[in-house]
Amino acid sequence: MQNVFINRSVSSMNKEIELRTKKLREEINRYRYLYHVLDRQEISDESLDSLKKELFDLEQKFPELVTPDSPTQRVGGAPLKEFKKITHEMRMNSLNDAFSKKDVEDWITRLENYLGYHLASAEPFYCDLKMDGLAVELIYENDTLMSGSTRGDGLIGEDVTQNLKTIEAIPLKLGTDNPPKRIIVRGEVFLTKKEFSRINREQEKKGEKIYANPRNVAAGAIRQLDPRVTASRKLDFYAYGIVAAPEIYKTHTSEFKTLRELGFKTNPNGQTVKNLEEVFVFQKKWEKAREKLPYEIDGVVVFINDNQIFSSAGIIGKAPRAAIAYKFSPREATTIVLGVNIQVGRTGVLTPVAVMKPVSVGGITITHASLHNADEIDRLGLKIGDTVIISRAGDVIPKITKVLKELRTGREKSFSMPPRCPVDGSPVVRDGVAYRCSNQNCAAKLREAIYHFVSRQAFNIEGLGPKIIDRFLDEGLISDAADIFELKKEIGEIATLPHFGEKSAENIVNEVESRKKILLEKLIYSLGIFHVGEETAIALAKRFPSKSIGDLLETFSKLSLEDLQKIQDIGPKVAESIYGWFREKRNTSFLKKLEEVGVVIKKEGSLAKSDKLVGKTFVLTGSLSSMSRDEAKEKIRNLGGEISEAVSSKTSFVIVGSDPGSKFERAKKLGVKILDEHEFRNIIK
């Protein structure tokens, strides 16, 4: 395996850290200016949060690097020129972010160090959902709304009173018999998911730009000069605090009680908790349930409930010390590419894999991400040492989506594909976008081919994972996948290996023995023929049914390229791959060996339990929330439908989940019927 890594001398670390903080400040300020002043967004909120968190951590570790213009020392962007400015009587602050339990624990430690005493173990916290909207301030005098403003830069906001009056959830008069003469209320303006979808449907009908997220729409609506446009957006509002001395409202809980009595909507899911463990439970609960909410949230807000302590703690930079935004595991984050490894796959293709500084995305710590091929590296413009955005939307495989080239220091190194296979030294040849090991018997190919052979979609041999296969290969117990079915002869040797015993050896052998009978389509898929995935294997099995491996060999050895291309979704390249595979002696010898060790094709009736979808062809793209792709395919087949990997004019339906790929665009271009997940579920009921 080839490794390429950046080397840094210890003596240069301080200069590099100083340069890194400078670059981070410049880029964060630029992104914030684009968003808050120009209403443009170049990277996601989560990616920006990730950069801000890195800067915050560096400044905590090296306080001498804090500068007056650091994003950690200010709240928002400058107010837009189109609106009259309003000076806030008390600064509207933002919140620092936490992304893990350790971050929250470190927050409490810093707070206690500042206060000079330990908080009581049962000191209550108030937890609320962190709405993904726009913070505003409302001023009431003699029970009437007099003015409303945005946060702006924290000290000066924009006067958007007329626009805020269009929001039904904001009372124009306070709903109590004994209102205070004057009260300042703060809260969040937001847009529901349902309303966001409606607005985007209208945008699409008009052929206009589709909005990226509800918060952008809410912010844009509040900044409309014409209140009628704001009213058409049907915004919503939750109040979250009152500006007052801590003696008036002793706890955050009491503030919420008063807000409800005055007629304000507050988030009904907020609650007082006793300790940090309950804070963690609250955050985890809503991370799991966030998709069920009618609005977007990106975390929870945690306050010290005692307002006297909250006030005494004061402000650090742009945020109160006694509150923090405990974010959910981001779907995107930023990290640094430390190097590039080369993996050799089962078909001999060399795949570059980025080795990255560990980062949490979607609830898992990610250190590697496939770069797919040299063309993808060129498209991204990636160099070793670059800061990148890593995405895991829909809980799929991590992917590098963007390189933040502005953060380069000049130490980054370009990467090139190696001229020779890093496993066996054979020359590497270019095959389209792929680089391939020229040695047909490359050791890496062998290992990857066996991993594929035993996988769930193929022979599904449980308990025989990569580490055990590697051990068996290294010990000489197997030389190819067919030898797996001869392991019963080696049971004694298996039992003597470290971390094995007689029982575990027997379990493996029994599991292997139980998998000798296999469906034809799974057998074809297990062979690892280049370009032949599950759907192509199913199509081949349907078109050329075989009762035995011998029949399979005889049938496919006689097929011409033209015969293969007559099958739906099989084009010239796939046909050439199948045709060539069955004409290589080592492949035909392997199939004969499988038959000799007792592998047989089992006959199973049609998967279809209904003819409801007979004659219908489906293509899936994107991630489904209520079922896996495999489950969706099984349901379609059970109803007599067929699955295709490619969209064509003959496709009946394209099922679109979250983060769909190019198939979605092709379906729209061809006019193929598109189903969202809800519509698909109705069809398969």
Secondary structure, DSSP 8 states (H G I E B T S, - for coil): --EEE----GGGHHHHHHHHHHHHHHHHHHHHHHHHTT---SS-HHHHHHHHHHHHHHHHH-GGG--TT-GGG--S----TTS-EEE-SS------EE-SHHHHHHHHHHHHHHHTS---TT--EEEEEEESSEEEEEEEETTEEEEEEE-TTSSEEEB-HHHHTT-TTS-SB--SSS--SEEEEEEEEE-BHHHHHHHHHHHHHTT----S-HHHHHHHHHT-SSHHHHHHT--EEEEEEEE--TTTS-BHHHHHHHHHHTT----TT-EEESSHHHHHHHHHHHHHHGGGSSB-EEEEEEEESBHHHHHHH-EETTEETTEEEEE---SEEEEEEEEEEEEE-TTSEEEEEEEEEEEEETTEEEEEEE--SHHHHHHHT--BT-EEEEE-GGG-S-EEEEE-GGG--S--B-----SB-TTT--BEEEETTEEEES-TT-HHHHHHHHHHHTSTTTT--TT--HHHHHHHHHTTS-SSGGGGGGGGGGHHHHHHSTT--HHHHHHHHHHHHHTSEE-HHHHHHHTT-TT--HHHHHHHHHHS--SSHHHHHHHHHH--HHHHHTSTT--HHHHHHHHHHTT-HHHHHHHHHHHHTT-EE-----S-S--TTTT-EEEEESB-SSS-HHHHHHHHHHTT-EE-SS--TT--EEEE-BS--HHHHHHHHHT-EEEEHHHHHHHT-
